[in-house]
Amino acid sequence: MKKITAYLLILIIITASVLGCSKSDKGQGDVNTSTKQTEDKKNGSMGRYMEKSITFPEFAEGERIVKILENPNKEIEVHTADNENKYAYYMQKEDMTWEKYNSEWLNSYINTKESLGVVTLCYGEDGNIYACLMRYQEDESRNQIIRSDDGGITAKKIDIPYLNEVIYEDDKNRFYSYIQEIAVLENENLVLYDMWNSDTLLVYTQGGEPVDKIPFSEYQKFIVDGNCVITPTKELTGIMFYDTVTKKVDKTIEYPVKSSGAAYIISEDGSLWLGDANGIHRLPEGGTLWETMVDGRLNSMSKPTVSFYSLFVKDESYYGVYIDYNSSEFSLCSYIYDETVSAVPDKKITVYSLWENSTVRQAISMYQGKNPDVRVEYIVAMGDEEGNISDYIRALNTELLAGSGADVLILDGLPVNSYIEKGILMDMESIMKPLLQAGELLPNIAKSYEKEGEFYHMPLRFSFPVAVGSKEAIESLSDTDHVVKYMQSEKEKPFTTPMSYKTMISNYLAIYSKDLYADNKLSEERLVRFLDNMKLLAKNIKATEYIENDDRYMDQDFKNKYMGNGNLFMDTDFPGLTKGSYHIGLRQIKNISGSMLLFAALEGQDFIIDSVKDIFIPNGVVGINNASKEVDTVKDFVSFLLSKEVQNTNVYDGFPVNSDSLAQWEEEENNNIYVVISGADGNEIQGGWPDKEKRAKIINIAKKVTSPVEMNQTLNEMIVNEAVSFLLDKADSTQTAAAVKSKVDMYLSE
């Protein structure tokens, strides 16, 4: 096979902006795709792009990256600013080292002005470099745009009256345009993205005259090629080429743009290149078949924490820029074609889940980067489809009982106990015990899944509900009888905020579901008492079938409530709690940032915060199929899922179960996050990142919760639906309990 020398550099960028630069194609085609590596594997071919990390230049303390550009000579430039607002750039040389240069044009202009900073930079189609600046003042901030047409020596201001027009004004402040991205056409006209006009791209001459407004899909990217603007359509069904000369859409390339994480470019041969989480794809000029050159599933681009920002092309080399939403740091990778490795990895394991799990997706990408000889195929059964969950479970059960099915099972929503009883799941004791003995796993979480020394499943993440209120109110949550006793003795206000019947039952079933069983069987007597107490609670808090015109209490479907770590305990009316409108607030905490609202509510109040019966909500519960033929690889992958390398990353689906990772989360400082919440009555509370003492309170709760909630959507739905009918007076509690027990017993016997 002819040697291919192309290599791909991926610049993984963390930035607040969501817009990028890239180019596009001259041809139009259908969304037919072909994965070259898959076809090569079928033919026994060799060769694919291999990922390798490349280091940036060593920055000075406080130096930060402003923008990464490809200059007209097809060289990568990393533009930076330091603590003294001095600007520089580093150019990558042929040997992959970096050479530093002073950004003379920026420094000479900015240092003569007050409070100016660079928002973004670009090279125009005219070959000049441009910068969008922001002047920050106490009561207003205004953009400026400057240009250097002498190779970066001096700067000239471009006067655009629009930048001095007041967009919005209140008693204290005036708001002007907030230009976040710019591009320059071949005819030197400017294309501007203004945050205040997020559904439109603005086109101006360099004399400041408005030329055009181009429809734009918010949070997407745009690039220019000649006098053409390339960006996704408003409907996100394709990539449109807008001719700014004729002011018409020249053509649209069909492609489903699923998120803002895609980038586009036109190479010198006229091919359209597209980068997204699925890989690097190429559509030749005039072609109709997209070709996947780099399979994203085998590389870090498929991580849910990153998305493509832009693509560059130089000869046979491809360059890409990523955004990472968590780390706020840049990283650089190369993808070099290696013809000595197989087109597709020789080993393959499969992972199955009903719904997408972010931690699993992140880990798969990382694992394949460390193990290029292994392909991990992730099967997401339901995806975004609604469907009947029972049908998916039935199909999976057929495979598992036949001795086949996925190697690794993410058990959220699946009948775990049945799988254990039928011998479908492998004992993971050889993985779990060494990790526990080494102190790498939280013992309170791991040991709650130990059964007579055996471990058949283990969550990758967990969250937990906390209660905020008086000590007496929180203690009343020990059981529903005590809840009723407390609210009957404290009648001056409701026990909690109002909510729908379904939300109320879902929340309290999560707390008390284990209390409804005796000798591992659902007790009708206990269920009757639970239902009767729920009716009293519903009356106390003025619960109804639906609560209209209030998004905080939307009657969400069961998929949302019991999928993964669910959407239980979503009380956000803490302003009402602080004003004494009710006794107790319940809130599910999935990470440190989720506690900001709680501590804001506690400020100046005689409240405490504590767990609710030490329960926790597991997410990403992993198990191994006993029928797996790749046992060693599967065990290695599951161990990797539990490692701090995976667990350190916050993908907002729960706390880590790795002890070191939880300690790292506790130490994290983040002064860039702020929360403001308005209550139902207009009251407002606000707060920022919790200090170390407050973070320790949350982490201490995470270390003491021991009782996992049964996140079985099918089973819980049976109970909740019957309970709602009872609250609507369609049956009494005895009839309802009998109906529930009949359905549950039948389900458990299947």
Buried (B, 14 or more C-beta within 10 A) or exposed (E): EEEBEBBBBBBBBBBEBBBBBBBBBBBBBEBEBEBBBEBBBEEEBBBBBBBBEEEBBEBEEEBEBBBBBBBEEEBBBBBBBBEEBBBBBBBBEEEEEBEEEEBBBBBBBBEEEEEBBBBBBBBBBBEBBBBBBBBEEEEEBBBBBBBBBEEBEBBBEBEBEBBEEEBEEEEEEBBBBBBBBBBBBBBBBBBBBBEEBBEBBBBBBBEBEEBBEBEBBEEBBBBBBBBBBBBBBEEBBBBBBBBBBEEEBBBBBBBEBEEBBBBBBBBEEBBBBBBBBBBBBBBBBEBEEBBBBBBBBBBBBBBBBBBBBBBBBBEEBBBBBBBBBBBEEBBBBBBBBBBEBBBBBEEEBBBBBBBBBBBBBBBBBBBBBEBBEBBBEBBBBBEEEEEEBEEBBEEBBEBBEEEEBBBBBBBBBBBBBBBBEEEBBBBBBEBBBEBBEEEBBBEBBBEBBBEEEBBBBBBBBBBBBBBBBBEEBBEBBBBBEEBBEBBEEBEEBBBBBBBBBBBBBBBBBBBBBEBBBEEEEBBBEBBBBBBBBBBBBBEBBEBBEEBEEEEBBBBBBBBEBBBBBBBBBBBBBBBBBBBEBBBBBBBBBBBBBBBBBBBBBBEEBEBBBBBBBBBBBBBBBBBBBBBBEBBEBBBBBBBBBBBBBBBBBBBBBBBBBBBBBBEBBBEEEEEEEEBEBBBBEEBEBBBBBBEEEBBEBBBEBBBBBBBBBBBBBBBBBBBBBBBBBBBEEEBEBBBBBBBBBBBBEEBBEE
